[in-house]
């Protein structure tokens, strides 16, 4: 029965629950059937006559425990204050919002995380961050990779890169093949060590030559000092000669005065003779005066002859010249000589004829040689003096092609550092030579002055 309002059964019908249509069984009904109280009011519960699904129209509240063995479909919101234990799968079509979620396993197709507030202990298996090459992954802080780090694309480091072990790479940008480059560096280092050894030997030879040159300079200084002493003697002799010359000039001046006086007196005699002839003086007086005059003329001739013998005699001047020559020879002394002040030697420019520069060692101690571009100049010494020091400056032309130099027999260098002209435009070399006999120049060079 669908309505029990007209049925009076001890006033207890208010507590009865009936189907919406109580005149037929549930199996005869169709669709959802409402549950009503004894007076026909809906209770907010319905049951589907076919599927037997139970629907709560109003709010549903469970104060105790609830066990659901089948599926539970909730179309609206579900508010649960306590814990929910789900033994099976949980499928959610919409969003799940939770302040805190604890999960043993999460299988998600797409996981969007705004902030990760705790550390991830580990992520097992293979992981892919990003699905496009333009995706950017920012890792702030220290990143430690315990296994192998492989980078398939390019890597850019804006800060420092510190590697405690080896870096393996066959090619490095700017270097090329690392193995070939390392071999090339090793060869260049070996060559550098070899060149350094050769340079050491050349420096040793230069130091030895410098020591020898210092000894030579010391001897030269001693010679200069001795030469200054000789110059003092020479100056005294020159002063004496000047005094003699001054005295001779005074004598000549007196002789000239005497000659002038004699000429004047002869003029007087001639005037007197003319007067005598005019006045026809006594011949005996004239003859007497003439005899006296002849005697005086004879005295003049004797005096003049004496002067010629004393001051104009070739033997006397030859003797003086010989003495002067002997004095000059004392400048080429042996032993020790000391000079003070500076002594300048003349610099001789060497000319090149038929590719040969002839150096006459007797001309001086300083020579200058300018090489001919693109040609080999043959240096040939002549008139070598024993115990001589010679310095030659070798100049390259301003621009290529450059000149070269070769040496004739009689010029020798150290076997460890034979001299060749610097193959640099406008280079200047200085080569020093020393001799111990008249046959050989021993040389050493300092190249490329700046």
C-alpha positions as CSV (number, residue, x, y, z in Angstrom):
1,X,0.0,0.0,0.0
2,X,1.2,3.4,-0.9
3,X,-0.5,5.4,1.8
4,X,-1.2,4.3,5.4
5,X,-2.6,7.6,6.6
6,X,-6.2,6.2,6.8
7,X,-5.1,3.1,8.6
8,X,-5.1,3.2,12.3
9,X,-3.0,0.6,14.0
10,X,-2.5,1.5,17.6
11,X,-1.0,4.8,16.3
12,X,2.3,3.0,15.4
13,X,2.1,3.6,11.6
14,X,4.4,6.6,12.0
15,X,7.3,4.3,12.5
16,X,6.8,2.3,9.4
17,X,8.9,2.7,6.1
18,X,7.2,1.8,2.9
19,X,7.9,1.9,-0.8
20,X,6.5,4.6,-2.9
21,X,3.9,2.2,-4.4
22,X,3.2,-0.5,-1.9
23,X,0.5,-2.1,-4.0
24,X,3.0,-4.0,-6.1
25,X,6.3,-5.7,-5.4
26,X,9.6,-3.9,-6.2
27,X,10.3,-6.3,-9.0
28,X,7.1,-5.1,-10.7
29,X,8.2,-1.4,-10.5
30,X,10.5,0.4,-13.0
31,X,13.2,3.0,-12.4
32,X,14.0,4.5,-9.0
33,X,11.5,3.9,-6.2
34,X,11.3,6.4,-3.3
35,X,11.2,5.2,0.3
36,X,8.5,6.9,2.4
37,X,7.3,7.0,6.0
38,X,4.0,5.9,7.2
39,X,2.2,9.1,6.1
40,X,3.8,9.1,2.6
41,X,6.6,11.6,2.9
42,X,9.8,10.8,1.0
43,X,12.8,10.0,3.2
44,X,15.4,11.2,0.7
45,X,16.3,7.6,-0.2
46,X,15.5,5.8,-3.4
47,X,16.3,2.4,-4.8
48,X,16.4,1.3,-8.5
49,X,13.9,-1.4,-9.2
50,X,16.2,-3.0,-11.9
51,X,19.8,-2.5,-10.7
52,X,18.9,-2.4,-7.0
53,X,21.3,0.7,-6.7
54,X,20.6,2.7,-3.5
55,X,20.6,6.5,-3.9
56,X,20.8,9.0,-1.0
57,X,19.1,12.2,-2.2
58,X,20.1,14.3,0.7
59,X,23.4,14.4,2.7
60,X,24.8,11.0,3.8
61,X,26.5,10.8,7.2
62,X,28.2,7.8,8.7
63,X,29.1,8.0,12.4
64,X,30.6,4.6,12.7
65,X,32.7,2.4,10.4
66,X,31.5,1.6,6.9
67,X,32.6,-1.4,4.8
68,X,32.1,-1.2,1.1
69,X,32.7,-4.4,-0.8
70,X,31.7,-3.1,-4.2
71,X,32.1,0.1,-6.1
72,X,31.2,3.5,-4.6
73,X,30.3,6.2,-7.1
74,X,30.1,9.8,-5.7
75,X,29.0,12.4,-8.2
76,X,29.2,15.3,-5.8
77,X,31.7,16.3,-3.2
78,X,33.0,13.9,-0.6
79,X,34.1,15.4,2.7
80,X,35.8,13.0,5.1
81,X,37.3,14.0,8.4
82,X,39.2,10.9,9.4
83,X,41.5,8.6,7.5
84,X,40.6,6.6,4.4
85,X,42.2,3.3,3.7
86,X,41.8,2.1,0.2
87,X,42.9,-1.5,-0.3
88,X,42.2,-1.6,-4.0
89,X,42.6,0.9,-6.8
90,X,41.4,4.5,-6.7
91,X,40.4,6.0,-10.0
92,X,39.7,9.7,-10.0
93,X,38.3,11.5,-13.1
94,X,38.7,15.0,-11.7
95,X,41.3,16.8,-9.6
96,X,42.6,15.7,-6.3
97,X,43.5,18.5,-3.9
98,X,45.4,17.7,-0.7
99,X,47.5,19.6,1.8
100,X,49.6,16.6,2.6
101,X,49.7,13.3,0.7
102,X,51.6,10.2,1.7
103,X,51.9,7.6,-1.0
104,X,53.9,4.4,-1.2
105,X,53.6,4.3,-5.0
106,X,52.3,6.9,-7.4
107,X,51.7,6.1,-11.0
108,X,50.9,9.3,-12.9
109,X,50.9,10.1,-16.6
110,X,51.5,13.8,-16.0
111,X,52.8,15.2,-12.7
112,X,52.9,18.9,-12.2
113,X,54.7,20.0,-9.0
114,X,54.9,23.7,-8.1
115,X,57.3,23.2,-5.1
116,X,59.1,20.3,-3.7
117,X,59.5,21.1,0.0
118,X,61.5,18.0,1.1
119,X,64.5,16.1,-0.3
120,X,64.0,13.2,-2.6
121,X,66.0,10.2,-1.2
122,X,66.4,8.6,-4.6
123,X,64.6,8.1,-7.8
124,X,65.0,4.5,-9.0
125,X,65.1,3.4,-12.6
126,X,65.6,5.6,-15.6
127,X,64.2,9.1,-15.5
128,X,63.7,11.7,-18.3
129,X,63.4,15.4,-17.5
130,X,61.8,17.2,-20.3
131,X,60.6,16.0,-23.7
132,X,62.0,18.7,-26.0
133,X,65.5,20.1,-26.5
134,X,64.2,23.6,-25.8
135,X,63.0,22.5,-22.3
136,X,65.1,23.9,-19.4
137,X,65.8,22.2,-16.1
138,X,67.2,24.5,-13.4
139,X,69.2,22.8,-10.6
140,X,70.1,25.3,-7.9
141,X,72.8,24.4,-5.5
142,X,75.4,21.6,-5.6
143,X,74.9,18.7,-8.0
144,X,76.9,15.5,-7.4
145,X,77.0,12.8,-10.1
146,X,78.5,9.6,-8.7
147,X,78.4,7.6,-12.0
148,X,79.2,8.6,-15.6
149,X,78.0,11.9,-16.8
150,X,77.3,11.9,-20.6
151,X,76.4,15.0,-22.5
152,X,75.1,14.4,-26.0
153,X,74.8,18.1,-27.0
154,X,77.0,21.1,-26.3
155,X,77.9,22.1,-22.7
156,X,78.4,25.7,-21.6
157,X,80.0,26.7,-18.3
158,X,79.7,30.3,-17.1
159,X,81.7,29.6,-14.0
160,X,84.8,27.5,-13.2
161,X,85.1,23.8,-14.0
162,X,87.2,21.8,-11.5
163,X,88.1,18.2,-12.5
164,X,90.0,16.1,-9.9
165,X,90.7,13.2,-12.3
166,X,91.4,12.9,-16.1
167,X,89.2,14.3,-18.9
168,X,88.9,11.9,-21.9
169,X,88.4,13.5,-25.3
170,X,89.9,12.9,-28.7
171,X,89.3,16.4,-29.9
172,X,89.4,19.8,-28.1
173,X,88.1,23.0,-29.7
174,X,91.1,25.2,-30.5
175,X,93.6,22.3,-30.2
176,X,92.3,19.6,-32.5
177,X,93.3,16.0,-32.0
178,X,94.6,15.8,-28.4
179,X,96.9,12.9,-29.1
180,X,98.5,14.6,-32.1
181,X,98.7,17.9,-30.3
182,X,100.4,16.2,-27.2
183,X,102.9,14.5,-29.5
184,X,103.7,17.8,-31.2
185,X,104.1,19.6,-27.8
186,X,106.4,16.8,-26.6
187,X,108.6,17.2,-29.8
188,X,108.6,21.0,-29.3
189,X,109.6,20.6,-25.7
190,X,112.4,18.2,-26.7
191,X,113.6,20.7,-29.3
192,X,113.4,23.5,-26.7
193,X,115.5,21.5,-24.3
194,X,118.0,20.8,-27.0
195,X,118.2,24.4,-28.0
196,X,118.6,25.4,-24.3
197,X,121.6,23.0,-24.1
198,X,123.1,24.5,-27.2
199,X,122.4,28.0,-25.9
200,X,124.1,27.2,-22.6
201,X,127.2,26.1,-24.5
202,X,127.2,29.2,-26.6
203,X,126.8,31.3,-23.4
204,X,129.7,29.4,-21.8
205,X,131.8,30.1,-24.9
206,X,130.8,33.8,-24.8
207,X,131.7,34.0,-21.1
208,X,135.1,32.4,-21.8
209,X,135.6,34.9,-24.7
210,X,134.5,37.7,-22.4
211,X,137.0,36.7,-19.8
212,X,139.8,36.6,-22.4
213,X,138.6,39.9,-23.7
214,X,138.8,41.4,-20.2
215,X,142.4,40.2,-19.9
216,X,143.2,41.8,-23.3
217,X,141.5,45.0,-22.2
218,X,143.5,44.9,-19.0
219,X,146.7,44.6,-21.0
220,X,145.5,47.4,-23.3
221,X,144.8,49.6,-20.3
222,X,148.4,48.9,-19.0
223,X,149.7,49.7,-22.5
224,X,147.7,53.0,-22.5
225,X,149.2,54.0,-19.1
226,X,152.7,53.3,-20.4
227,X,151.9,55.2,-23.6
228,X,150.8,58.2,-21.6
229,X,154.2,58.3,-19.8
230,X,155.9,58.2,-23.2
231,X,153.6,60.9,-24.4
232,X,154.8,63.0,-21.4
233,X,158.4,62.5,-22.5
234,X,157.4,63.3,-26.1
235,X,155.6,66.5,-25.0
236,X,158.8,67.5,-23.1
237,X,160.9,66.9,-26.2
238,X,158.4,68.8,-28.3
239,X,158.6,71.7,-25.9
240,X,162.4,71.7,-26.1
241,X,162.1,71.6,-29.9
242,X,159.7,74.6,-29.7
243,X,162.1,76.5,-27.5
244,X,164.9,75.7,-30.0
245,X,162.7,76.9,-32.9
246,X,161.9,80.1,-31.0
247,X,165.6,80.7,-30.4
248,X,166.3,80.0,-34.1
249,X,163.7,82.5,-35.1
250,X,165.3,85.1,-32.9
251,X,168.7,84.4,-34.5
252,X,167.1,84.6,-38.0
253,X,165.5,87.9,-37.0
254,X,168.9,89.2,-36.0
255,X,170.4,87.9,-39.2
256,X,167.7,89.6,-41.2
257,X,168.3,92.8,-39.4
258,X,172.1,92.5,-40.0
259,X,171.4,91.8,-43.7
260,X,169.1,94.8,-44.0
261,X,171.8,96.9,-42.3
262,X,174.4,95.5,-44.7
263,X,172.2,96.3,-47.7
264,X,171.8,99.9,-46.4
265,X,175.5,100.3,-46.0
266,X,176.1,98.9,-49.5
267,X,173.7,101.4,-50.8
268,X,175.7,104.1,-49.0
269,X,178.9,102.7,-50.5
270,X,177.4,102.7,-53.9
271,X,176.3,106.3,-53.4
272,X,179.7,107.2,-52.1
273,X,181.4,105.5,-55.0
274,X,179.1,107.3,-57.5
275,X,179.9,110.5,-55.7
276,X,183.6,109.7,-55.8
277,X,183.5,109.0,-59.5
278,X,181.6,112.2,-60.0
279,X,183.9,114.3,-57.9
280,X,187.0,112.4,-59.1
281,X,188.4,111.8,-55.7
282,X,191.7,110.3,-55.1
283,X,191.9,106.8,-56.4
284,X,194.0,105.6,-53.5
285,X,191.4,106.7,-51.0
286,X,188.7,104.8,-53.0
287,X,190.8,101.7,-53.2
288,X,191.4,101.8,-49.5
289,X,187.7,102.1,-48.8
290,X,187.0,99.3,-51.3
291,X,189.5,97.0,-49.6
292,X,187.9,97.7,-46.3
293,X,184.5,97.0,-47.7
294,X,185.6,93.8,-49.4
295,X,187.0,92.6,-46.0
296,X,183.7,93.3,-44.4
297,X,181.8,91.5,-47.1
298,X,184.1,88.5,-46.7
299,X,183.2,88.5,-43.0
300,X,179.5,88.5,-43.9
301,X,180.0,85.6,-46.2
302,X,181.9,83.7,-43.6
303,X,179.2,84.3,-41.0
304,X,176.5,83.3,-43.5
305,X,178.4,80.1,-44.3
306,X,178.6,79.4,-40.6
307,X,174.9,79.9,-40.2
308,X,174.3,77.5,-43.1
309,X,176.6,75.0,-41.6
310,X,175.1,75.3,-38.1
311,X,171.3,75.4,-38.9
312,X,170.9,74.4,-42.5
313,X,173.3,71.4,-42.7
314,X,171.5,68.3,-43.9
315,X,173.5,66.1,-41.6
316,X,172.4,68.0,-38.6
317,X,168.7,68.0,-39.6
318,X,169.0,64.3,-40.6
319,X,170.4,63.5,-37.2
320,X,167.5,65.4,-35.6
321,X,165.0,63.6,-37.9
322,X,166.6,60.3,-37.0
323,X,166.3,61.1,-33.3
324,X,162.6,62.0,-33.8
325,X,162.0,58.8,-35.7
326,X,163.6,56.8,-32.8
327,X,161.3,58.7,-30.4
328,X,158.2,57.8,-32.5
329,X,159.3,54.2,-32.5
330,X,159.0,54.1,-28.8
331,X,155.2,54.4,-29.2
332,X,155.1,50.8,-30.4
333,X,156.3,49.4,-27.1
334,X,156.2,45.9,-25.6
335,X,155.4,45.4,-21.9
336,X,153.0,47.5,-19.8
337,X,151.5,50.9,-20.8
338,X,148.8,52.9,-19.0
339,X,146.5,55.5,-20.6
340,X,143.9,57.7,-18.9
341,X,141.0,59.3,-20.7
342,X,139.5,57.8,-23.9
343,X,141.3,56.5,-27.1
344,X,139.2,56.5,-30.2
345,X,139.8,54.2,-33.1
346,X,138.8,55.0,-36.7
347,X,135.9,52.9,-38.0
348,X,136.6,51.5,-41.5
349,X,133.7,50.8,-43.9
350,X,134.3,47.5,-45.7
351,X,133.4,47.6,-49.4
352,X,132.2,44.5,-51.3
353,X,133.7,43.6,-54.6
354,X,132.7,40.4,-56.5
355,X,130.8,39.2,-53.3
356,X,134.1,39.6,-51.3
357,X,134.7,42.0,-48.4
358,X,138.5,42.3,-47.9
359,X,139.4,43.4,-44.3
360,X,142.9,44.9,-44.0
361,X,143.7,44.3,-40.4
362,X,146.5,46.9,-40.5
363,X,144.1,49.7,-41.1
364,X,142.6,49.7,-37.6
365,X,140.6,47.7,-35.0
366,X,137.0,48.7,-35.9
367,X,135.1,47.8,-39.2
368,X,131.6,48.1,-40.4
369,X,130.0,45.7,-43.0
370,X,126.6,46.1,-44.6
371,X,125.4,42.8,-46.3
372,X,123.9,42.8,-49.8
373,X,120.3,41.5,-49.9
374,X,119.9,38.1,-51.5
375,X,123.7,37.5,-51.8
376,X,126.4,35.8,-49.8
377,X,129.3,38.0,-48.7
378,X,132.8,36.3,-48.3
379,X,134.8,37.9,-45.5
380,X,138.5,37.8,-46.2
381,X,141.1,39.1,-43.7
382,X,144.6,40.4,-44.8
383,X,147.6,41.8,-43.0
384,X,146.8,40.1,-39.7
385,X,148.8,41.4,-36.8
386,X,149.8,39.2,-33.8
387,X,148.2,40.3,-30.5
388,X,145.4,42.3,-32.2
389,X,141.8,42.8,-31.3
390,X,139.2,43.5,-34.0
391,X,135.5,44.3,-33.8
392,X,133.2,44.3,-36.8
393,X,129.5,45.3,-37.0
394,X,127.4,43.3,-39.5
395,X,124.2,45.0,-40.7
396,X,121.3,43.4,-42.5
397,X,119.4,45.2,-45.2
398,X,116.0,46.8,-44.4
399,X,113.7,44.1,-46.0
400,X,114.0,40.7,-47.6
401,X,115.6,39.1,-49.4
402,X,118.3,39.1,-46.7
403,X,122.1,38.6,-47.1
404,X,124.3,35.9,-45.7
405,X,128.0,35.8,-44.7
406,X,130.8,33.2,-45.1
407,X,134.4,33.3,-43.8
408,X,137.7,32.7,-45.6
409,X,140.4,30.4,-44.2
410,X,142.0,32.2,-41.3
411,X,138.8,33.0,-39.4
412,X,137.7,30.4,-36.9
413,X,134.7,30.2,-34.5
414,X,133.7,27.9,-31.6
415,X,132.4,24.6,-32.9
416,X,129.3,24.9,-30.7
417,X,128.4,28.4,-32.0
418,X,129.7,29.2,-35.5
419,X,128.6,32.6,-36.6
420,X,125.9,33.1,-39.2
421,X,124.3,36.5,-39.9
422,X,120.9,37.1,-38.2
423,X,118.1,36.3,-40.7
424,X,116.0,39.2,-39.6
425,X,115.4,42.5,-41.5
426,X,117.5,45.4,-40.1
427,X,119.3,43.2,-37.6
428,X,122.7,44.2,-36.2
429,X,125.3,41.7,-35.1
430,X,128.7,42.5,-33.4
431,X,131.6,40.0,-34.0
432,X,134.8,40.3,-31.9
433,X,138.1,38.8,-33.0
434,X,141.4,38.2,-31.3
435,X,144.8,37.2,-32.8
436,X,147.8,35.4,-31.4
437,X,149.8,35.1,-34.6
438,X,149.6,36.5,-38.1
439,X,147.5,33.6,-39.5
440,X,144.2,33.2,-37.6
441,X,141.4,35.4,-36.3
442,X,139.4,33.7,-33.4
443,X,135.9,35.1,-33.3
444,X,132.7,35.2,-31.2
445,X,129.4,37.0,-32.0
446,X,126.6,38.7,-30.2
447,X,123.5,38.7,-32.4
448,X,120.4,40.9,-32.9
449,X,121.0,44.1,-30.8
450,X,117.8,46.0,-30.1
